[in-house]
Amino acid sequence: MRKNIVAGNWKMNKTLQEGIALAKELNEVLANEKPNCDVIICTPFIHLASVAGLVDAAKIGVGAENCADKESGAYTGEVSAAMVASTGAKYVILGHSERRAYYGETAEILKEKVKLALANGLTPIFCIGEVLEEREAGKQNEVVYSQLAGSLYDLSAEDFSKIILAYEPVWAIGTGKTATAEQAQEIHAYIRKTIEDRYGKEVAENTSILYGGSCKASNAKELFANPDVDGGLIGGASLKAADFKGIIDAFN
């Protein structure tokens, strides 16, 4: 049975001290509750070891926002999948639209990152999605298909089954625009269909596909009510415990 998931992506926000404070607050907020979804927080690298050590692992999973496409070596400033795993983190966001747009991450680079993440026992949260021009040209389906096929469809069914997908309409990230619930359902259903075509119905049915793109407490319930939307990858609204909790509560 596929999981409902609410994952926070802190992006480049919060000093170490602020991040620890937010993680503690979230821990307290969820202490007496059993959320109806898996909760994950993906933090900057410098927070990982501290945050992974202080949250209740039964309630909150911890992930990185990226990892390197190399195993180890003379790559100054890079952080490997093995390093991420060594902090106690269990997840890693890969292929976020900001990484693709600002840092030139290609399908090939991402293929390597996925492979290394899986080899080190991490669960990739793999992001796909189209920009506004592509949406306006009606090309969203072919864009997400090429992103999936280019980085993931060489994987075995067993390895693909370990991946969480996040669909992010790039035109809705941080813009305040949100895909309508209908638009979200339509493309999530399409994504699931392409997985079924490649790996069969069982794998497709068990793959969690999250929505990312200006998702907040006020619209989360409507988005998550769709049969093919299994939760959210949350940016800005994950930076305050109360806002993030409001989205988690959309599953209650």
C-alpha positions as CSV (number, residue, x, y, z in Angstrom):
1,M,0.0,0.0,0.0
2,R,1.5,3.3,-0.9
3,K,2.2,5.9,1.8
4,N,0.9,9.3,2.3
5,I,3.8,11.6,2.9
6,V,4.3,15.3,3.9
7,A,8.0,16.3,3.4
8,G,9.5,19.6,4.2
9,N,12.2,21.1,2.0
10,W,13.9,23.9,4.0
11,K,16.0,25.0,1.1
12,M,18.8,27.5,2.0
13,N,17.1,28.7,5.2
14,K,17.8,28.5,8.9
15,T,21.1,28.7,10.7
16,L,22.1,25.6,12.6
17,Q,20.7,27.0,15.8
18,E,17.4,28.0,14.2
19,G,17.1,24.6,12.4
20,I,17.6,22.7,15.7
21,A,15.0,24.9,17.3
22,L,12.5,24.2,14.5
23,A,13.2,20.5,14.6
24,K,12.6,20.4,18.4
25,E,9.4,22.4,18.0
26,L,8.1,20.0,15.4
27,N,9.1,17.0,17.6
28,E,7.0,18.5,20.5
29,V,4.1,19.3,18.2
30,L,3.9,15.7,17.0
31,A,4.9,14.1,20.4
32,N,1.3,13.2,21.4
33,E,-0.1,12.6,18.0
34,K,0.0,9.8,15.4
35,P,-0.1,11.6,12.1
36,N,-2.0,9.9,9.3
37,C,1.1,10.3,7.0
38,D,4.8,9.9,7.1
39,V,6.5,13.2,8.0
40,I,10.0,14.0,6.6
41,I,12.1,17.1,7.0
42,C,14.9,17.8,4.5
43,T,17.4,20.2,5.8
44,P,20.7,21.8,4.7
45,F,23.7,19.5,5.0
46,I,25.1,21.3,8.1
47,H,21.9,20.5,10.1
48,L,21.6,16.9,9.3
49,A,23.6,15.2,12.0
50,S,22.2,17.5,14.7
51,V,18.5,17.2,13.6
52,A,18.7,13.4,12.9
53,G,19.9,12.9,16.5
54,L,17.2,14.9,18.2
55,V,13.9,14.1,16.4
56,D,11.8,11.0,17.2
57,A,12.7,8.7,14.3
58,A,9.3,6.9,14.7
59,K,7.5,10.2,13.9
60,I,9.9,12.3,11.7
61,G,12.2,11.1,9.0
62,V,15.2,13.3,8.1
63,G,16.6,13.9,4.6
64,A,19.2,16.0,2.7
65,E,18.3,18.4,0.0
66,N,20.9,17.0,-2.5
67,C,23.9,14.7,-2.7
68,A,26.9,14.4,-5.0
69,D,27.0,12.4,-8.2
70,K,30.5,11.0,-7.2
71,E,31.3,8.4,-4.5
72,S,34.2,10.3,-2.8
73,G,37.4,12.0,-3.7
74,A,38.8,15.4,-4.7
75,Y,35.4,17.2,-5.1
76,T,35.8,20.2,-2.9
77,G,32.5,21.4,-1.3
78,E,30.5,18.3,-2.4
79,V,28.7,15.9,0.0
80,S,28.4,12.3,-0.9
81,A,25.4,10.0,-0.4
82,A,27.5,7.9,2.1
83,M,28.2,11.1,4.1
84,V,24.4,11.9,4.1
85,A,23.6,8.4,5.3
86,S,26.3,8.5,8.0
87,T,24.4,11.4,9.7
88,G,21.3,9.1,10.3
89,A,19.4,10.8,7.4
90,K,17.2,8.3,5.5
91,Y,16.1,10.5,2.5
92,V,17.5,12.8,-0.1
93,I,15.8,15.2,-2.5
94,L,17.2,14.8,-6.0
95,G,16.4,16.7,-9.2
96,H,14.7,19.7,-7.6
97,S,13.9,22.2,-10.2
98,E,16.2,24.8,-8.5
99,R,19.1,22.3,-8.9
100,R,18.2,21.7,-12.5
101,A,17.8,25.4,-13.3
102,Y,20.6,27.0,-11.3
103,Y,23.2,24.3,-11.2
104,G,22.8,22.6,-14.5
105,E,21.8,19.2,-13.2
106,T,21.1,16.9,-16.2
107,A,19.3,13.6,-16.5
108,E,22.7,11.8,-16.6
109,I,24.0,13.5,-13.5
110,L,20.7,12.7,-11.7
111,K,20.9,9.1,-12.8
112,E,24.3,8.8,-11.0
113,K,22.9,10.6,-7.9
114,V,20.0,8.2,-7.7
115,K,22.2,5.2,-8.1
116,L,24.6,6.4,-5.3
117,A,21.7,7.3,-3.0
118,L,20.1,3.8,-3.4
119,A,23.5,2.1,-2.9
120,N,23.8,3.9,0.4
121,G,20.4,3.0,1.6
122,L,18.8,6.4,1.1
123,T,15.3,6.9,-0.3
124,P,15.4,9.5,-3.1
125,I,12.6,12.0,-3.3
126,F,12.9,12.6,-7.0
127,C,11.5,15.8,-8.4
128,I,10.0,16.3,-11.9
129,G,8.0,19.1,-13.4
130,E,7.6,21.6,-16.2
131,V,8.2,25.4,-16.5
132,L,5.5,27.9,-17.4
133,E,6.3,28.0,-21.2
134,E,6.1,24.2,-21.3
135,R,2.8,24.2,-19.5
136,E,1.4,26.9,-21.8
137,A,2.5,24.9,-24.8
138,G,0.7,21.8,-23.5
139,K,4.0,19.9,-23.2
140,Q,3.9,19.0,-19.5
141,N,3.3,15.3,-20.1
142,E,6.3,14.9,-22.4
143,V,8.5,16.9,-20.1
144,V,7.8,14.8,-17.0
145,Y,8.0,11.6,-19.1
146,S,11.5,12.6,-20.4
147,Q,12.6,13.5,-16.8
148,L,11.4,10.1,-15.5
149,A,12.8,8.1,-18.4
150,G,16.1,10.0,-18.6
151,S,17.0,9.3,-14.9
152,L,14.9,6.5,-13.5
153,Y,13.6,4.1,-16.1
154,D,16.9,2.2,-16.4
155,L,16.4,1.1,-12.8
156,S,15.2,-2.4,-11.9
157,A,11.6,-2.6,-10.7
158,E,12.9,-3.4,-7.2
159,D,15.1,-0.3,-7.2
160,F,12.4,1.9,-8.7
161,S,10.0,0.8,-5.9
162,K,12.3,2.5,-3.4
163,I,11.8,5.9,-4.9
164,I,9.3,8.7,-3.9
165,L,8.3,11.0,-6.7
166,A,7.5,14.7,-6.3
167,Y,5.7,16.5,-9.1
168,E,6.4,20.2,-9.0
169,P,4.9,22.6,-11.5
170,V,8.0,24.9,-11.6
171,W,5.6,27.8,-12.5
172,A,4.0,27.3,-9.1
173,I,7.1,27.2,-6.8
174,G,7.3,30.3,-4.6
175,T,5.1,32.2,-7.0
176,G,1.9,31.8,-5.0
177,K,0.3,30.1,-8.1
178,T,-0.9,26.6,-7.4
179,A,-1.9,24.0,-9.9
180,T,-5.7,23.4,-9.4
181,A,-6.6,20.2,-7.7
182,E,-7.8,19.0,-11.2
183,Q,-4.5,19.9,-12.8
184,A,-2.5,18.1,-10.1
185,Q,-4.7,15.0,-10.3
186,E,-4.5,14.9,-14.1
187,I,-0.7,14.9,-14.3
188,H,-0.2,12.7,-11.2
189,A,-2.5,10.1,-12.9
190,Y,-0.4,10.5,-16.1
191,I,2.8,9.9,-14.2
192,R,1.4,6.8,-12.5
193,K,0.3,5.5,-15.9
194,T,3.8,5.9,-17.4
195,I,5.2,4.0,-14.4
196,E,2.6,1.2,-15.0
197,D,3.6,1.1,-18.7
198,R,7.2,0.6,-17.6
199,Y,7.1,-1.4,-14.4
200,G,3.5,-2.8,-14.2
201,K,0.4,-2.0,-12.2
202,E,1.7,-3.2,-8.8
203,V,4.8,-0.9,-8.8
204,A,2.7,2.0,-10.1
205,E,0.1,1.6,-7.4
206,N,2.7,1.5,-4.7
207,T,4.7,4.6,-5.8
208,S,4.0,7.7,-3.7
209,I,3.7,10.8,-5.9
210,L,3.8,14.0,-3.9
211,Y,2.7,17.5,-5.1
212,G,5.1,20.4,-4.7
213,G,4.3,23.9,-5.6
214,S,2.9,26.5,-3.2
215,C,1.1,23.9,-1.2
216,K,-0.1,25.2,2.2
217,A,-2.6,24.4,4.9
218,S,-5.4,26.2,3.1
219,N,-5.2,24.1,-0.1
220,A,-3.6,20.9,1.1
221,K,-6.8,19.1,1.9
222,E,-8.2,19.7,-1.6
223,L,-5.0,18.6,-3.3
224,F,-4.4,15.5,-1.1
225,A,-8.0,14.4,-1.7
226,N,-7.1,13.4,-5.2
227,P,-6.7,9.7,-5.7
228,D,-3.2,10.1,-7.3
229,V,-1.8,12.8,-5.0
230,D,-0.1,11.1,-2.1
231,G,1.0,14.2,-0.1
232,G,3.3,17.1,-0.6
233,L,6.8,18.4,-0.9
234,I,6.6,21.6,1.0
235,G,8.9,24.6,0.7
236,G,8.1,27.9,2.5
237,A,5.3,26.4,4.6
238,S,7.7,23.9,6.2
239,L,9.7,26.7,7.9
240,K,7.2,27.2,10.7
241,A,6.1,24.3,12.8
242,A,2.4,25.5,12.9
243,D,2.2,25.9,9.1
244,F,3.8,22.6,8.5
245,K,1.5,20.9,11.1
246,G,-1.5,22.4,9.3
247,I,-0.5,20.6,6.1
248,I,0.2,17.3,8.0
249,D,-3.3,17.6,9.5
250,A,-4.8,17.7,6.0
251,F,-4.6,13.9,6.2
252,N,-6.6,13.7,9.4
